């Protein structure tokens, strides 16, 4: 049975879990058409990466 030899300290546990928080809000920026768009999402006007991908 896998049992740790010693108790994990609070400092070791917190430093291991430090990077799990992530971003609090999604990153939003203006594209070249002046439309706000989230990263890796299609804009409201149907463009993605400067190309029209969804018909209006």
mmCIF file as Biopython writes it, N, C-alpha, C and O atoms, coordinates in Angstrom:
data_model
#
loop_
_atom_site.group_PDB
_atom_site.id
_atom_site.type_symbol
_atom_site.label_atom_id
_atom_site.label_alt_id
_atom_site.label_comp_id
_atom_site.label_asym_id
_atom_site.label_entity_id
_atom_site.label_seq_id
_atom_site.pdbx_PDB_ins_code
_atom_site.Cartn_x
_atom_site.Cartn_y
_atom_site.Cartn_z
_atom_site.occupancy
_atom_site.B_iso_or_equiv
_atom_site.auth_seq_id
_atom_site.auth_asym_id
_atom_site.pdbx_PDB_model_num
ATOM 1   N N  . UNK A ? 1  ? 0.841   -1.175 0.000   1.0 0.0 1  A 1 
ATOM 2   C CA . UNK A ? 1  ? 0.000   0.000  0.000   1.0 0.0 1  A 1 
ATOM 3   C C  . UNK A ? 1  ? 0.891   1.244  0.000   1.0 0.0 1  A 1 
ATOM 4   O O  . UNK A ? 1  ? 1.875   1.300  0.738   1.0 0.0 1  A 1 
ATOM 5   N N  . UNK A ? 2  ? 0.554   2.239  -0.820  1.0 0.0 2  A 1 
ATOM 6   C CA . UNK A ? 2  ? 1.375   3.440  -0.953  1.0 0.0 2  A 1 
ATOM 7   C C  . UNK A ? 2  ? 1.039   4.428  0.158   1.0 0.0 2  A 1 
ATOM 8   O O  . UNK A ? 2  ? -0.021  5.052  0.153   1.0 0.0 2  A 1 
ATOM 9   N N  . UNK A ? 3  ? 1.953   4.556  1.100   1.0 0.0 3  A 1 
ATOM 10  C CA . UNK A ? 3  ? 1.779   5.475  2.220   1.0 0.0 3  A 1 
ATOM 11  C C  . UNK A ? 3  ? 3.009   6.369  2.273   1.0 0.0 3  A 1 
ATOM 12  O O  . UNK A ? 3  ? 4.129   5.859  2.256   1.0 0.0 3  A 1 
ATOM 13  N N  . UNK A ? 4  ? 2.836   7.701  2.337   1.0 0.0 4  A 1 
ATOM 14  C CA . UNK A ? 4  ? 4.013   8.561  2.408   1.0 0.0 4  A 1 
ATOM 15  C C  . UNK A ? 4  ? 4.768   8.371  3.716   1.0 0.0 4  A 1 
ATOM 16  O O  . UNK A ? 4  ? 4.173   8.148  4.770   1.0 0.0 4  A 1 
ATOM 17  N N  . UNK A ? 5  ? 6.082   8.462  3.627   1.0 0.0 5  A 1 
ATOM 18  C CA . UNK A ? 5  ? 6.910   8.273  4.810   1.0 0.0 5  A 1 
ATOM 19  C C  . UNK A ? 5  ? 6.777   9.442  5.776   1.0 0.0 5  A 1 
ATOM 20  O O  . UNK A ? 5  ? 6.845   9.258  6.991   1.0 0.0 5  A 1 
ATOM 21  N N  . UNK A ? 6  ? 6.588   10.638 5.238   1.0 0.0 6  A 1 
ATOM 22  C CA . UNK A ? 6  ? 6.456   11.827 6.082   1.0 0.0 6  A 1 
ATOM 23  C C  . UNK A ? 6  ? 5.281   12.668 5.614   1.0 0.0 6  A 1 
ATOM 24  O O  . UNK A ? 6  ? 4.870   12.585 4.456   1.0 0.0 6  A 1 
ATOM 25  N N  . UNK A ? 7  ? 4.748   13.471 6.509   1.0 0.0 7  A 1 
ATOM 26  C CA . UNK A ? 7  ? 3.653   14.371 6.175   1.0 0.0 7  A 1 
ATOM 27  C C  . UNK A ? 7  ? 4.170   15.477 5.244   1.0 0.0 7  A 1 
ATOM 28  O O  . UNK A ? 7  ? 5.245   16.032 5.472   1.0 0.0 7  A 1 
ATOM 29  N N  . UNK A ? 8  ? 3.396   15.793 4.194   1.0 0.0 8  A 1 
ATOM 30  C CA . UNK A ? 8  ? 3.766   16.877 3.297   1.0 0.0 8  A 1 
ATOM 31  C C  . UNK A ? 8  ? 3.535   18.203 3.996   1.0 0.0 8  A 1 
ATOM 32  O O  . UNK A ? 8  ? 2.448   18.457 4.514   1.0 0.0 8  A 1 
ATOM 33  N N  . UNK A ? 9  ? 4.563   19.053 4.010   1.0 0.0 9  A 1 
ATOM 34  C CA . UNK A ? 9  ? 4.443   20.335 4.699   1.0 0.0 9  A 1 
ATOM 35  C C  . UNK A ? 9  ? 3.490   21.258 3.938   1.0 0.0 9  A 1 
ATOM 36  O O  . UNK A ? 9  ? 3.227   21.052 2.753   1.0 0.0 9  A 1 
ATOM 37  N N  . UNK A ? 10 ? 2.978   22.271 4.628   1.0 0.0 10 A 1 
ATOM 38  C CA . UNK A ? 10 ? 2.085   23.238 3.997   1.0 0.0 10 A 1 
ATOM 39  C C  . UNK A ? 10 ? 2.806   23.993 2.895   1.0 0.0 10 A 1 
ATOM 40  O O  . UNK A ? 10 ? 2.218   24.283 1.854   1.0 0.0 10 A 1 
ATOM 41  N N  . UNK A ? 11 ? 4.071   24.313 3.112   1.0 0.0 11 A 1 
ATOM 42  C CA . UNK A ? 11 ? 4.827   25.052 2.110   1.0 0.0 11 A 1 
ATOM 43  C C  . UNK A ? 11 ? 5.007   24.232 0.837   1.0 0.0 11 A 1 
ATOM 44  O O  . UNK A ? 11 ? 4.848   24.769 -0.259  1.0 0.0 11 A 1 
ATOM 45  N N  . UNK A ? 12 ? 5.326   22.978 0.948   1.0 0.0 12 A 1 
ATOM 46  C CA . UNK A ? 12 ? 5.505   22.129 -0.233  1.0 0.0 12 A 1 
ATOM 47  C C  . UNK A ? 12 ? 4.181   21.940 -0.971  1.0 0.0 12 A 1 
ATOM 48  O O  . UNK A ? 12 ? 4.142   21.942 -2.202  1.0 0.0 12 A 1 
ATOM 49  N N  . UNK A ? 13 ? 3.110   21.778 -0.219  1.0 0.0 13 A 1 
ATOM 50  C CA . UNK A ? 13 ? 1.799   21.591 -0.834  1.0 0.0 13 A 1 
ATOM 51  C C  . UNK A ? 13 ? 1.347   22.854 -1.556  1.0 0.0 13 A 1 
ATOM 52  O O  . UNK A ? 13 ? 0.806   22.771 -2.659  1.0 0.0 13 A 1 
ATOM 53  N N  . UNK A ? 14 ? 1.560   24.013 -0.958  1.0 0.0 14 A 1 
ATOM 54  C CA . UNK A ? 14 ? 1.128   25.270 -1.562  1.0 0.0 14 A 1 
ATOM 55  C C  . UNK A ? 14 ? 1.979   25.638 -2.773  1.0 0.0 14 A 1 
ATOM 56  O O  . UNK A ? 14 ? 1.463   26.186 -3.747  1.0 0.0 14 A 1 
ATOM 57  N N  . UNK A ? 15 ? 3.264   25.346 -2.724  1.0 0.0 15 A 1 
ATOM 58  C CA . UNK A ? 15 ? 4.109   25.660 -3.876  1.0 0.0 15 A 1 
ATOM 59  C C  . UNK A ? 15 ? 3.778   24.749 -5.051  1.0 0.0 15 A 1 
ATOM 60  O O  . UNK A ? 15 ? 3.896   25.174 -6.200  1.0 0.0 15 A 1 
ATOM 61  N N  . UNK A ? 16 ? 3.374   23.527 -4.800  1.0 0.0 16 A 1 
ATOM 62  C CA . UNK A ? 16 ? 2.979   22.615 -5.867  1.0 0.0 16 A 1 
ATOM 63  C C  . UNK A ? 16 ? 1.663   23.057 -6.497  1.0 0.0 16 A 1 
ATOM 64  O O  . UNK A ? 16 ? 1.478   22.906 -7.704  1.0 0.0 16 A 1 
ATOM 65  N N  . UNK A ? 17 ? 0.757   23.594 -5.708  1.0 0.0 17 A 1 
ATOM 66  C CA . UNK A ? 17 ? -0.554  23.995 -6.194  1.0 0.0 17 A 1 
ATOM 67  C C  . UNK A ? 17 ? -0.612  25.459 -6.627  1.0 0.0 17 A 1 
ATOM 68  O O  . UNK A ? 17 ? -1.685  25.967 -6.951  1.0 0.0 17 A 1 
ATOM 69  N N  . UNK A ? 18 ? 0.524   26.132 -6.637  1.0 0.0 18 A 1 
ATOM 70  C CA . UNK A ? 18 ? 0.532   27.562 -6.914  1.0 0.0 18 A 1 
ATOM 71  C C  . UNK A ? 18 ? 0.103   27.926 -8.319  1.0 0.0 18 A 1 
ATOM 72  O O  . UNK A ? 18 ? -0.494  28.983 -8.522  1.0 0.0 18 A 1 
ATOM 73  N N  . UNK A ? 19 ? 0.392   27.078 -9.295  1.0 0.0 19 A 1 
ATOM 74  C CA . UNK A ? 19 ? 0.074   27.410 -10.668 1.0 0.0 19 A 1 
ATOM 75  C C  . UNK A ? 19 ? -1.287  26.960 -11.120 1.0 0.0 19 A 1 
ATOM 76  O O  . UNK A ? 19 ? -1.583  27.045 -12.312 1.0 0.0 19 A 1 
ATOM 77  N N  . UNK A ? 20 ? -2.130  26.487 -10.234 1.0 0.0 20 A 1 
ATOM 78  C CA . UNK A ? 20 ? -3.429  25.950 -10.632 1.0 0.0 20 A 1 
ATOM 79  C C  . UNK A ? 20 ? -4.515  27.007 -10.673 1.0 0.0 20 A 1 
ATOM 80  O O  . UNK A ? 20 ? -5.647  26.697 -11.043 1.0 0.0 20 A 1 
ATOM 81  N N  . UNK A ? 21 ? -4.211  28.252 -10.303 1.0 0.0 21 A 1 
ATOM 82  C CA . UNK A ? 21 ? -5.232  29.290 -10.258 1.0 0.0 21 A 1 
ATOM 83  C C  . UNK A ? 21 ? -5.749  29.681 -11.624 1.0 0.0 21 A 1 
ATOM 84  O O  . UNK A ? 21 ? -6.959  29.769 -11.832 1.0 0.0 21 A 1 
ATOM 85  N N  . UNK A ? 22 ? -4.841  29.917 -12.556 1.0 0.0 22 A 1 
ATOM 86  C CA . UNK A ? 22 ? -5.233  30.276 -13.905 1.0 0.0 22 A 1 
ATOM 87  C C  . UNK A ? 22 ? -5.694  31.716 -13.999 1.0 0.0 22 A 1 
ATOM 88  O O  . UNK A ? 22 ? -5.587  32.486 -13.044 1.0 0.0 22 A 1 
ATOM 89  N N  . UNK A ? 23 ? -6.218  32.070 -15.187 1.0 0.0 23 A 1 
ATOM 90  C CA . UNK A ? 23 ? -6.697  33.421 -15.423 1.0 0.0 23 A 1 
ATOM 91  C C  . UNK A ? 23 ? -8.067  33.611 -14.784 1.0 0.0 23 A 1 
ATOM 92  O O  . UNK A ? 23 ? -8.888  32.693 -14.769 1.0 0.0 23 A 1 
ATOM 93  N N  . UNK A ? 24 ? -8.302  34.793 -14.264 1.0 0.0 24 A 1 
ATOM 94  C CA . UNK A ? 24 ? -9.582  35.067 -13.620 1.0 0.0 24 A 1 
ATOM 95  C C  . UNK A ? 24 ? -10.649 35.456 -14.639 1.0 0.0 24 A 1 
ATOM 96  O O  . UNK A ? 24 ? -11.805 35.054 -14.507 1.0 0.0 24 A 1 
ATOM 97  N N  . UNK A ? 25 ? -10.272 36.237 -15.658 1.0 0.0 25 A 1 
ATOM 98  C CA . UNK A ? 25 ? -11.215 36.660 -16.688 1.0 0.0 25 A 1 
ATOM 99  C C  . UNK A ? 25 ? -10.627 36.340 -18.056 1.0 0.0 25 A 1 
ATOM 100 O O  . UNK A ? 25 ? -9.405  36.314 -18.201 1.0 0.0 25 A 1 
ATOM 101 N N  . UNK A ? 26 ? -11.452 36.097 -19.055 1.0 0.0 26 A 1 
ATOM 102 C CA . UNK A ? 26 ? -10.917 35.821 -20.381 1.0 0.0 26 A 1 
ATOM 103 C C  . UNK A ? 26 ? -10.263 37.062 -20.981 1.0 0.0 26 A 1 
ATOM 104 O O  . UNK A ? 26 ? -10.706 38.184 -20.736 1.0 0.0 26 A 1 
ATOM 105 N N  . UNK A ? 27 ? -9.219  36.859 -21.759 1.0 0.0 27 A 1 
ATOM 106 C CA . UNK A ? 27 ? -8.507  37.962 -22.396 1.0 0.0 27 A 1 
ATOM 107 C C  . UNK A ? 27 ? -9.300  38.437 -23.604 1.0 0.0 27 A 1 
ATOM 108 O O  . UNK A ? 27 ? -9.634  37.645 -24.485 1.0 0.0 27 A 1 
ATOM 109 N N  . UNK A ? 28 ? -9.599  39.724 -23.643 1.0 0.0 28 A 1 
ATOM 110 C CA . UNK A ? 28 ? -10.387 40.310 -24.725 1.0 0.0 28 A 1 
ATOM 111 C C  . UNK A ? 28 ? -9.556  41.417 -25.362 1.0 0.0 28 A 1 
ATOM 112 O O  . UNK A ? 28 ? -8.955  42.224 -24.653 1.0 0.0 28 A 1 
ATOM 113 N N  . UNK A ? 29 ? -9.515  41.463 -26.681 1.0 0.0 29 A 1 
ATOM 114 C CA . UNK A ? 29 ? -8.767  42.504 -27.375 1.0 0.0 29 A 1 
ATOM 115 C C  . UNK A ? 29 ? -9.536  42.949 -28.610 1.0 0.0 29 A 1 
ATOM 116 O O  . UNK A ? 29 ? -10.495 42.297 -29.021 1.0 0.0 29 A 1 
ATOM 117 N N  . UNK A ? 30 ? -9.112  44.063 -29.200 1.0 0.0 30 A 1 
ATOM 118 C CA . UNK A ? 30 ? -9.700  44.565 -30.436 1.0 0.0 30 A 1 
ATOM 119 C C  . UNK A ? 30 ? -8.997  43.916 -31.623 1.0 0.0 30 A 1 
ATOM 120 O O  . UNK A ? 30 ? -7.768  43.857 -31.663 1.0 0.0 30 A 1 
ATOM 121 N N  . UNK A ? 31 ? -9.775  43.429 -32.593 1.0 0.0 31 A 1 
ATOM 122 C CA . UNK A ? 31 ? -9.158  42.896 -33.803 1.0 0.0 31 A 1 
ATOM 123 C C  . UNK A ? 31 ? -8.972  44.033 -34.812 1.0 0.0 31 A 1 
ATOM 124 O O  . UNK A ? 31 ? -9.233  45.192 -34.491 1.0 0.0 31 A 1 
ATOM 125 N N  . UNK A ? 32 ? -8.527  43.712 -36.017 1.0 0.0 32 A 1 
ATOM 126 C CA . UNK A ? 32 ? -8.229  44.758 -37.002 1.0 0.0 32 A 1 
ATOM 127 C C  . UNK A ? 32 ? -9.472  45.495 -37.489 1.0 0.0 32 A 1 
ATOM 128 O O  . UNK A ? 32 ? -9.353  46.588 -38.041 1.0 0.0 32 A 1 
ATOM 129 N N  . UNK A ? 33 ? -10.670 44.921 -37.297 1.0 0.0 33 A 1 
ATOM 130 C CA . UNK A ? 33 ? -11.908 45.593 -37.686 1.0 0.0 33 A 1 
ATOM 131 C C  . UNK A ? 33 ? -12.481 46.450 -36.571 1.0 0.0 33 A 1 
ATOM 132 O O  . UNK A ? 33 ? -13.516 47.088 -36.760 1.0 0.0 33 A 1 
ATOM 133 N N  . UNK A ? 34 ? -11.834 46.479 -35.412 1.0 0.0 34 A 1 
ATOM 134 C CA . UNK A ? 34 ? -12.333 47.278 -34.295 1.0 0.0 34 A 1 
ATOM 135 C C  . UNK A ? 34 ? -13.417 46.588 -33.497 1.0 0.0 34 A 1 
ATOM 136 O O  . UNK A ? 34 ? -14.205 47.252 -32.823 1.0 0.0 34 A 1 
ATOM 137 N N  . UNK A ? 35 ? -13.474 45.261 -33.560 1.0 0.0 35 A 1 
ATOM 138 C CA . UNK A ? 35 ? -14.478 44.482 -32.849 1.0 0.0 35 A 1 
ATOM 139 C C  . UNK A ? 35 ? -13.785 43.756 -31.705 1.0 0.0 35 A 1 
ATOM 140 O O  . UNK A ? 35 ? -12.717 43.174 -31.894 1.0 0.0 35 A 1 
ATOM 141 N N  . UNK A ? 36 ? -14.387 43.787 -30.518 1.0 0.0 36 A 1 
ATOM 142 C CA . UNK A ? 36 ? -13.829 43.049 -29.389 1.0 0.0 36 A 1 
ATOM 143 C C  . UNK A ? 36 ? -14.018 41.554 -29.608 1.0 0.0 36 A 1 
ATOM 144 O O  . UNK A ? 36 ? -15.088 41.103 -30.015 1.0 0.0 36 A 1 
ATOM 145 N N  . UNK A ? 37 ? -12.951 40.784 -29.328 1.0 0.0 37 A 1 
ATOM 146 C CA . UNK A ? 37 ? -13.006 39.338 -29.548 1.0 0.0 37 A 1 
ATOM 147 C C  . UNK A ? 37 ? -12.136 38.654 -28.501 1.0 0.0 37 A 1 
ATOM 148 O O  . UNK A ? 37 ? -11.082 39.169 -28.127 1.0 0.0 37 A 1 
ATOM 149 N N  . UNK A ? 38 ? -12.580 37.495 -28.031 1.0 0.0 38 A 1 
ATOM 150 C CA . UNK A ? 38 ? -11.790 36.688 -27.102 1.0 0.0 38 A 1 
ATOM 151 C C  . UNK A ? 38 ? -10.763 35.889 -27.876 1.0 0.0 38 A 1 
ATOM 152 O O  . UNK A ? 38 ? -10.937 35.626 -29.065 1.0 0.0 38 A 1 
ATOM 153 N N  . UNK A ? 39 ? -9.695  35.503 -27.201 1.0 0.0 39 A 1 
ATOM 154 C CA . UNK A ? 39 ? -8.668  34.694 -27.840 1.0 0.0 39 A 1 
ATOM 155 C C  . UNK A ? 39 ? -9.242  33.346 -28.277 1.0 0.0 39 A 1 
ATOM 156 O O  . UNK A ? 39 ? -9.987  32.717 -27.526 1.0 0.0 39 A 1 
ATOM 157 N N  . UNK A ? 40 ? -8.903  32.905 -29.475 1.0 0.0 40 A 1 
ATOM 158 C CA . UNK A ? 40 ? -9.313  31.615 -30.039 1.0 0.0 40 A 1 
ATOM 159 C C  . UNK A ? 40 ? -10.822 31.523 -30.236 1.0 0.0 40 A 1 
ATOM 160 O O  . UNK A ? 40 ? -11.380 30.428 -30.182 1.0 0.0 40 A 1 
ATOM 161 N N  . UNK A ? 41 ? -11.493 32.652 -30.462 1.0 0.0 41 A 1 
ATOM 162 C CA . UNK A ? 41 ? -12.930 32.667 -30.720 1.0 0.0 41 A 1 
ATOM 163 C C  . UNK A ? 41 ? -13.203 33.490 -31.976 1.0 0.0 41 A 1 
ATOM 164 O O  . UNK A ? 41 ? -12.425 34.374 -32.335 1.0 0.0 41 A 1 
ATOM 165 N N  . UNK A ? 42 ? -14.314 33.186 -32.633 1.0 0.0 42 A 1 
ATOM 166 C CA . UNK A ? 42 ? -14.741 33.960 -33.794 1.0 0.0 42 A 1 
ATOM 167 C C  . UNK A ? 42 ? -15.338 35.268 -33.298 1.0 0.0 42 A 1 
ATOM 168 O O  . UNK A ? 42 ? -16.075 35.283 -32.312 1.0 0.0 42 A 1 
ATOM 169 N N  . UNK A ? 43 ? -15.022 36.370 -33.981 1.0 0.0 43 A 1 
ATOM 170 C CA . UNK A ? 43 ? -15.538 37.682 -33.593 1.0 0.0 43 A 1 
ATOM 171 C C  . UNK A ? 43 ? -17.013 37.788 -33.939 1.0 0.0 43 A 1 
ATOM 172 O O  . UNK A ? 43 ? -17.559 36.941 -34.646 1.0 0.0 43 A 1 
ATOM 173 N N  . UNK A ? 44 ? -17.654 38.834 -33.435 1.0 0.0 44 A 1 
ATOM 174 C CA . UNK A ? 44 ? -19.088 39.028 -33.666 1.0 0.0 44 A 1 
ATOM 175 C C  . UNK A ? 44 ? -19.390 39.294 -35.129 1.0 0.0 44 A 1 
ATOM 176 O O  . UNK A ? 44 ? -20.494 39.004 -35.592 1.0 0.0 44 A 1 
ATOM 177 N N  . UNK A ? 45 ? -18.417 39.850 -35.878 1.0 0.0 45 A 1 
ATOM 178 C CA . UNK A ? 45 ? -18.659 40.102 -37.296 1.0 0.0 45 A 1 
ATOM 179 C C  . UNK A ? 45 ? -18.326 38.895 -38.173 1.0 0.0 45 A 1 
ATOM 180 O O  . UNK A ? 45 ? -18.406 38.995 -39.398 1.0 0.0 45 A 1 
ATOM 181 N N  . UNK A ? 46 ? -17.959 37.769 -37.585 1.0 0.0 46 A 1 
ATOM 182 C CA . UNK A ? 46 ? -17.728 36.533 -38.326 1.0 0.0 46 A 1 
ATOM 183 C C  . UNK A ? 46 ? -16.307 36.347 -38.810 1.0 0.0 46 A 1 
ATOM 184 O O  . UNK A ? 46 ? -16.058 35.476 -39.643 1.0 0.0 46 A 1 
ATOM 185 N N  . UNK A ? 47 ? -15.362 37.139 -38.315 1.0 0.0 47 A 1 
ATOM 186 C CA . UNK A ? 47 ? -13.979 37.001 -38.752 1.0 0.0 47 A 1 
ATOM 187 C C  . UNK A ? 47 ? -13.169 36.251 -37.712 1.0 0.0 47 A 1 
ATOM 188 O O  . UNK A ? 47 ? -13.463 36.285 -36.517 1.0 0.0 47 A 1 
ATOM 189 N N  . UNK A ? 48 ? -12.137 35.572 -38.203 1.0 0.0 48 A 1 
ATOM 190 C CA . UNK A ? 48 ? -11.191 34.885 -37.331 1.0 0.0 48 A 1 
ATOM 191 C C  . UNK A ? 48 ? -9.824  34.981 -37.983 1.0 0.0 48 A 1 
ATOM 192 O O  . UNK A ? 48 ? -9.637  34.542 -39.117 1.0 0.0 48 A 1 
ATOM 193 N N  . UNK A ? 49 ? -8.876  35.552 -37.270 1.0 0.0 49 A 1 
ATOM 194 C CA . UNK A ? 49 ? -7.509  35.698 -37.759 1.0 0.0 49 A 1 
ATOM 195 C C  . UNK A ? 49 ? -7.468  36.493 -39.067 1.0 0.0 49 A 1 
ATOM 196 O O  . UNK A ? 49 ? -6.670  36.198 -39.957 1.0 0.0 49 A 1 
ATOM 197 N N  . UNK A ? 50 ? -8.330  37.495 -39.171 1.0 0.0 50 A 1 
ATOM 198 C CA . UNK A ? 50 ? -8.342  38.359 -40.343 1.0 0.0 50 A 1 
ATOM 199 C C  . UNK A ? 50 ? -9.081  37.815 -41.547 1.0 0.0 50 A 1 
ATOM 200 O O  . UNK A ? 50 ? -9.087  38.458 -42.597 1.0 0.0 50 A 1 
ATOM 201 N N  . UNK A ? 51 ? -9.705  36.655 -41.433 1.0 0.0 51 A 1 
ATOM 202 C CA . UNK A ? 51 ? -10.423 36.062 -42.552 1.0 0.0 51 A 1 
ATOM 203 C C  . UNK A ? 51 ? -11.889 35.889 -42.189 1.0 0.0 51 A 1 
ATOM 204 O O  . UNK A ? 51 ? -12.227 35.632 -41.034 1.0 0.0 51 A 1 
ATOM 205 N N  . UNK A ? 52 ? -12.752 36.032 -43.183 1.0 0.0 52 A 1 
ATOM 206 C CA . UNK A ? 52 ? -14.192 35.853 -42.981 1.0 0.0 52 A 1 
ATOM 207 C C  . UNK A ? 52 ? -14.486 34.355 -42.959 1.0 0.0 52 A 1 
ATOM 208 O O  . UNK A ? 52 ? -14.289 33.671 -43.964 1.0 0.0 52 A 1 
ATOM 209 N N  . UNK A ? 53 ? -14.957 33.838 -41.818 1.0 0.0 53 A 1 
ATOM 210 C CA . UNK A ? 53 ? -15.206 32.404 -41.703 1.0 0.0 53 A 1 
ATOM 211 C C  . UNK A ? 53 ? -16.679 32.078 -41.524 1.0 0.0 53 A 1 
ATOM 212 O O  . UNK A ? 53 ? -17.095 30.944 -41.763 1.0 0.0 53 A 1 
ATOM 213 N N  . UNK A ? 54 ? -17.477 33.061 -41.103 1.0 0.0 54 A 1 
ATOM 214 C CA . UNK A ? 54 ? -18.910 32.852 -40.918 1.0 0.0 54 A 1 
ATOM 215 C C  . UNK A ? 54 ? -19.636 33.936 -41.704 1.0 0.0 54 A 1 
ATOM 216 O O  . UNK A ? 54 ? -19.314 35.119 -41.593 1.0 0.0 54 A 1 
ATOM 217 N N  . UNK A ? 55 ? -20.624 33.519 -42.503 1.0 0.0 55 A 1 
ATOM 218 C CA . UNK A ? 55 ? -21.384 34.500 -43.278 1.0 0.0 55 A 1 
ATOM 219 C C  . UNK A ? 55 ? -22.211 35.376 -42.354 1.0 0.0 55 A 1 
ATOM 220 O O  . UNK A ? 55 ? -22.735 34.905 -41.345 1.0 0.0 55 A 1 
ATOM 221 N N  . UNK A ? 56 ? -22.324 36.634 -42.697 1.0 0.0 56 A 1 
ATOM 222 C CA . UNK A ? 56 ? -23.098 37.567 -41.889 1.0 0.0 56 A 1 
ATOM 223 C C  . UNK A ? 56 ? -24.584 37.319 -42.017 1.0 0.0 56 A 1 
ATOM 224 O O  . UNK A ? 56 ? -25.383 38.021 -41.397 1.0 0.0 56 A 1 
#
